[in-house]
Amino acid sequence: MSKPVTAVIVGAGHRAMLYADLALTNPELLQIVGVADPNPVRRQAVMQRYGFPQENRFADALELAKRGRLADAVINGTMDWQHVETSLPLLELGYDMLLEKPFAVNQAEMHRLVECVRAHGNKVMICHVLRYSSFYQGIKERILKGEIGDIIHIQTQEHVSYHHLSTAYVRGKWANSGRCKTSMLLAKCCHDLDIMMWLMSETRPAVVSSLGGKFQFKPENAPENAGERCLADCPLVDTCRYSAKRLYLDQPARWAFYVWDRLEHIENPTQKDRINLLKGDSPYGRCIYKCDNDVVDHQSVLVQFASGATGVHNLVGGTASSLRRIHITGTKGEIYGSLEEGKFYVAKIHPTATDEKTVETVELKERDSHGGGDRGLAMDFISYVRGEQPSVSCTSLFDSIPGHLCIYLADRSLQMGGMPQRVEL
């Protein structure tokens, strides 16, 4: 058997730890040998979880790089705007890398990263985890078999639930583009535009345009008498649907990794600890209508492909529940379905005296937020690093460029009132 791939975690966040846990279930495939993270609590927790020596704990990627190369690969789960700056010094040492999406927050950074990888020959795989869900893999297989013919139009849709939007994109880490250096479309729909490009891989995007804006969460929409902080001065704390009490205290586990990160040093935080945090300066305790968010809560993207086909992606935030839906129309039929429903349908044109089509229902098993893809992605990365044949879902840095570029151009189009942008690949 081949030796396990050795890896260092850079940025011990939620996503990186999900992939790294393959080392616990399949130590013959992956071994975690170090961590780089500015949070000493997380560094200690990662060391204890994977059992590597104390000298393999580092404050950041630069400190790790000064040690020279001590593993085969890096699992980079830093924040979006840190991806390129943390990747470059490690790629220059020859590390292969599993890099969270989006791999860069703008075109200039994209070119820097691509040039570095080309110069050093690294294997860099991007975490487009939805490609590994049985839902999208099943759809890709049907397209590759030619079951619906040539694609004429592809429509994707993502609904971001009210509690996800409020936590991550109004109050949280991705609320303000000046701080997080990324747009809502790039942070949330990088998956979706990648899926569109992947399913349309027989052609390439040629022109992109986009419209949207911030519709809901702004000061003029705040309820009458709303306070500044939900638990400190707001009389609507028990009735407002976006009250921090209702979203976080009544549901303390739902967004724990975000909302309670300042309590990580407390082994078993109490409800009183949580209340005091939200009453204090936690961003999650603010009135949702009086935050400094500047990202959109709805946006539509139109793509013209070189083949003549078109694609549309609709992002809508603040919905009752999360939803990803797709509808692909080809010359011989259609494929449509919902990730959350756990099934898709294949409708084929079939003219007879009694009917006009056949419809096949494809039932799936995985029903988690990424359709069962997290483990599959981590295992495919091992195959990729080892030089084995990866799956059809494997997304190298170069595979991920079209989807990222379409998002950069869509956001530029949005700023220019929907003016079409030509895609230069």
N, C-alpha and C positions, 0 to 999 in steps of 0.2 A: 504493500500500500504506500501511496505517497505520504510524505510527512504533512502534518497540519500546516496550514498557512498561519504565520504569526502576524499579529496586528497590534497597533497602538491606537487607542481611542483619542481623538482630538475633539474636545467639546463633548462632555459626558451628559448630553441632553437626552430627552425622551427617545427620539428617533435612533440615535447612535446606539443606545443601550438595547433597543429592540433587535437590531442587527447583530450586535456583539453577543447576545445571549445564545447564538448558535454554538458558541464555545462551551456552554453548559450542557446543551443537549447532544452535541456532536463534537466532542473534543478531538476526534480523529480528523476533523475537517478544519477547525479553527482554534487558535490559542491566542488569548489576549495577554500581552506581555507588558503593557504600560498604558499610562493615561496622561494627557495634557489638558488641564482645565484650571481656570483661575480660582475656582471655589475649592478650598481645602477640604470641606465636608464631603464634596463629591469625589475628590481625589482619593480620600481615605475609603469611601464606600466602594469605589471601583476596585481598589487594590484588594480589599477584603473579599469582594465578590469573585474575583478571578485568580487571586492567590499569586500575584507576582511580587517581586521585592520592592522595598521602599524607594530604592534609588531609581526606579522606573516611574516615579511620579514627577510631573513637570507642570509649571505654572501656565505655560502657553506653548505654541508651536515653535517659536524661536528658541526657547530653552531646550525643547526636544531636539531641534535641528543641531544644536551645538554638541550634542552627544554623538553625532554621527548616526548612521543607519543601524537600528537595533531590531528591525523586524522586516518582514516582507512587504507589509502594507499598512495603510492608515485608514481608519474609519472616521471620516471628517463629518461631525455633526454640529459644527459651530453655527452661529447665526448667519443668515443669508449674506449680510454685508461683510462678513469675515471670511467667506469661503476662499476667495482668491488669495488674500494676504496670508492666510494660514497654509494654503496649499503650496504656493510657489517654493518656499525654502525646503519643503519636504520632497517635492517632486524633483528638485535639483539634486537631491541626495540619491535619487533612484527609487524611492518608494512607489509602489502601485497604490491606488486609492479608490475607496468607495466614498463618493462625495454626494452629500445631500443636495437636493434641488432647492432653489435654482442655483446652478453652479456659478453664476455671476449675476450681478445686479444691473449691469449696463453693457453696451457693446464694447466699450474700451476695455473693460475688465475681461470680457469674453475673449477678445483677441489676445490679451496678455497670457491668459491661461492656455489657450489653444497653441500659441507659439511655444510656450514652455514644454508642453507635452510633446509636441512634434520634435523639439530639439533633444529631449531626453528619452523618448520612446517609452514613456510610462503607460501602463494599462489603467485607465481612469474610467470607472463605471459610475453613472449618475443614478440616484435613487428614485427612478420613476416606477414606484412600487405598483401602481395600478396596472402596468403591463403584465404583472405576475398574477393578477386575480384570474380565477377561472372564467369570470364573466368576459373580460376583454381578450384573454387568450382564446376563448372559444369563438368569439367574433372574428378575431384575426385568422384563425384556422379556416373558417368558412369563406372568408374573402380570398385567402390564398388558394383555396380549392376552386375558385371561380363560380361559386354557387349563385351569386347575385350579379354576375357579369362585371362590366366596367362601372366604376362608381361615378355617378352624376353629381350627387350632393350628400354631404355628411353634416348632421346637426348634433351638437352636444350641448348639454345643459347642466349647470351646477347650481343647486340651491344651498346656501349656507344658512344653517339654522340660526334663529334669533339669539340663542345662548352662545353659539360659537362665534357669530359675528361680533356680539357685544364684548366677549371675553378677549378674543385675539385681535380684532381689527378696529375696535372703537376705543376700548380701555387699555388694550394690551400691547404686546411687543411689536405688532405690525400696524399700529394705529396712525403713525405719523411718518410719512416718507422721508422727512428730514432726519429722523433718528434711525429708522430701520433701513433706509437707502433703497427701498423697494416699493413697488406699487401693489395694490390689492390683487390685480390680475396676475402679476408675476409670483407673488407669495402663495396665492390660493389656487390658481388655475394653471400653473406650470404643468401639472399632471394632465389636465384636459387638452391643452394645446399639443402636448407631446403625444397623447393618444390619437388625436386627429392626424398628426404628421405620420405616425407609425402606421395607421390604417390606410393612409394615402401614400405610402412609401414608393409606389410605382410612378409617382409624379412628384413635383416640387411646388412649394408655394411661390407665387409670383407677385401678388399685390395684396396688401392688407389695409383695412380701414376699420374704424371703431368709434362708437358713441357711448356715452354713459355719464355718470356723475354721482354726487353725494345728495341723496334725496331726503333721508329720514333724520339722521342724528346731528342736529345743529341747534344752537341756542333758541332760535325762534320757534322751534317745535316742542320745547320743554313744557310740561304741564304747568298750569297756574299754581303758584306757591311752591314749586319745586326748589329744594335746597341745593347746596353745592356738593355735599357728601351724604350718601344715603342713610348711614347709621348715625350721623352726627347732627344734622339739622333739617332733615326732610320729613314733613308730615305724611308723605305718600309712601313711606318705606314698606308698608304692609300691603299696598294695593298696586303700585306701579309694576308692570310686567318686567321691567328691566332693573328693579330694585336689587342691589347687591345682597340684601338679606335673602330674597327669594331665589336668586340665581346661585349664590355661593354658600350661604349659611344653611339654607334648606337642602342644598345639594352639594355637600362639602367634598365629595369624591369625584364629581364629574370633571372638573377642570383643576384638580388639586395640583398638578405639576406646574401650572401657570400661577394660579391665584395664591397658593400657600408657599411659594418658593422661599420667601423670607423667613419661614418657620422651619426650614430644613435642619437648623441646628438644634431644634427641640425634638427629642425622641418621640414623644407622644403629645402633640399640641392639643390643647383643650378648645372647647367652643369659645371660652373667654379669650384665649389667645387669638383666635380668628376674629372675634368681634373687635378687639383692640387694634388689630392690624388694619381692618377695614375702616375703623374710625380715624386712624392715623393718616399716614401719607401714602398708603398703598394706592396705586392707580386704579385698582379694581373697586375701590370704595367711592369713586367719583360719580356724580350724576352723569348718566350716559349722554345726555343732551348738552353737557357743558364740558366735554373733553376737548383735547387739542387734535382730534383726528382730522386728517385731511385726505384720506383715501376714499375711493368710490364705494358705494354700496350696491351699485348695479352697473353692468357694462356689457355691451354686445360687440363681438368681433366678427368681421366678414373677411374670408380668405378666398381669393381667386387663385386656382392652381394652373400650372402650365398646361395641363391636359384639357383645360376648359371647365373642369369640375369646380364646384364651389363648396365652401364650408362655413358654418356659422357656429359660434360658441356664445351662449348666453349665461352670464353670471348674475345671480340675484341673491342679495343678502337680506337677512331678517325674516326668513320664512319659518313656518311652523315646525318644519323638520328638514333634515338634510336629505339631499337627493342628487344623484347623478343619473342622467338619462341620455340615451343615444338613439338616433334614427338615421340609417344609411340607405340611400336609394341607389340602386344599380340598374343596368339595362335589362336584367333578367328577374329582378326581385328586390326585396328589402330585408334589412335586419334592424330590429328595434327592441328596446328593453330598458330596464332600470337596474342599476347595480344593487340598490337596496332591496328590491323585490326578489333578487336572486334567480332571475330567469331572463332569457331573451327569446325572441321569436324570429323565425326565418320564413318569410312569405315569398313564394316564387310564382311568377306569372305562369298560369297553366290553363289556357282557354279550352273549355270543353262545352258540351251541350248543357251541362248542369252547373258548372262553376267557372270561376275566372282565376282562381289561385289555389295553391296549397299552403297551409300554415303549419310549421313545426314548432312546438314549444320545447325549449332546451332548459331543463331544470338544473340548478347548480347547488352546491353544498355550502361553500364558504359564505358567511354572512357578516364578517367583521368589517370595520370601517374601511379597510383596504382590500376587501374581497379575498382575504387569505394570502395576500401577496408578500408579506414581510419576510417570512421564512424562505420562500422561494427565491426572493431577490438575494438574500444573504448566501444561499447555497450556490446560486448562479455566479456570484462574485468569486467564490472559491474556484469554480471551474474556469472562469475567465483568467484569474491569476495563474492557475496551474497550466494554462495553455491547452486545456481540454475544450471540447466543443460546447459552447454555451447554448442556451435556449434561444428561441426566436425572440424572446422578450428582452434579451440582454441589450443594455443601452450604454454604449461607449460615449465618451465626451462628444465625439464627432457626430454620433447619431442624434444627440440631444440638441445640436445647434439649430436646426430649422424651427423647432418649437419655441426655443428661447428668443430667437431673432424675430419671429412673428409677434411675440409679446412686446418686445422693445418697440417695434414699429407700430403696434396697435396703440400703445400708450402715447407715442408721438402723434399718431393720428387723432387720438382723443383730445390732446392738447390743442390741436389745430382744427377743431370742429368737424372731425371726421374725414379730413382730406386723405385720399388714398396714398399709401406708401409702397414703393417698389421694393421687393425683396431681392437682395444681392447675395447669393450664396457662393 
